[in-house]
Amino acid sequence: MRPAFLTSEIPGHTPKRGKVRDMYDFGDRMLMVASDRISAFDWVLPSGIPDKGRVLTQLSRFWFEHLPVRHHLLSQNLDDVPLPAGTDRDSLTGRSLVVRKTEVVPIECVVRGYLSGSGWKEYRQSGSVCGITLPAGLRESDQLPEPIFTPATKAESGHDINISFDEMCRLIGAATSRQLRDLSFDIYQRGSEIARAKGILIADTKFEFGQLDGELWLIDEVMTPDSSRFWPADQYSPGQGQPSFDKQFVRDWLETTGWDKNSPPPQLPLDVIDRTRAKYIEAFERLTGETFAWR
């Protein structure tokens, strides 16, 4: 197995690093490079997943091409940004998107179609998810009567905080909040239809948006194994946790280690790394119908 690609370097340029992506500013456009870093429970893990960044990039490219929404993707052509001499172009290939520069809206737009994860934990305690009251008697992994919108504040590092829709309106304005909610529902519905036809249920997902020229643009990643819960439709069985094609596999392993989630996380064992990589690639290939080119 080749080593994970954890950090991108472009001579003479300092990136803005997120948990997974490195962003390089080239004036009116950015180069967005997806590393193989993986985060869980608000920590970036010390182990990477080889080729994960390429899976995220190519799957986001697929969704940008198939969703009827204004988005920031310009191209995947590295010649569309002025890379200096000495840049390791091979390492950037397949994991880089040239995108429009937008003013990022500081809200995670989360849509939940099924009851899982932190939503299930909260529902058991209060009968609600992020302040939205749900019908009594729902089971873990049940499909919700209709998708719900549960925004959160964005964090560069650490924990994103769930907020109410009213709080979102206070932070960024009611009109923009309603537009973002409606866009998120529309994208989730269309993406879910495409995924279901490929045998995958999208249990929940999060979107990010930017503003440019008075318009909202879909940015960052779209319905990837990092930003979504993917379940195989033919194995769906509500009333319990579901097998998945996303990083839930890593979260589940971490839960068995005794890690307190307040100190640096442990190294992932090689079998967990290999199986996680395989799950990401399978999700990509099932959703897109393409063969992953970097096997």
Number of C-alpha atoms within 10 A of each C-alpha: 9 7 11 17 20 19 15 20 15 16 12 10 12 13 18 11 16 15 19 20 23 20 20 21 15 17 9 9 18 21 24 25 27 30 30 25 23 20 18 16 13 14 17 18 18 14 20 23 26 22 27 25 26 24 27 28 24 23 24 21 17 17 20 20 12 12 16 11 15 13 18 24 22 13 15 19 12 16 10 15 16 8 17 11 10 8 14 14 14 8 14 22 14 22 23 27 27 23 23 21 19 20 13 16 19 16 25 21 23 22 24 24 23 24 25 22 15 10 18 19 15 16 24 15 9 13 18 17 22 19 15 14 11 15 10 10 10 17 18 21 21 20 16 16 10 9 17 19 23 22 25 22 16 17 15 9 11 12 13 15 12 19 16 15 20 11 15 21 14 11 13 13 12 15 9 15 21 14 11 23 18 13 19 21 19 15 20 26 16 13 18 19 15 19 22 15 12 17 16 24 23 27 25 23 22 24 23 20 25 21 16 14 8 7 11 22 24 23 23 20 23 26 25 24 25 22 17 22 26 27 22 19 18 9 12 17 13 15 12 12 16 20 16 23 25 23 21 20 16 17 13 10 12 19 11 8 10 8 12 10 14 9 8 12 18 14 12 17 10 12 9 14 20 14 14 21 21 18 18 24 25 17 24 23 16 16 19 17 10 11 12 15 9 9 8
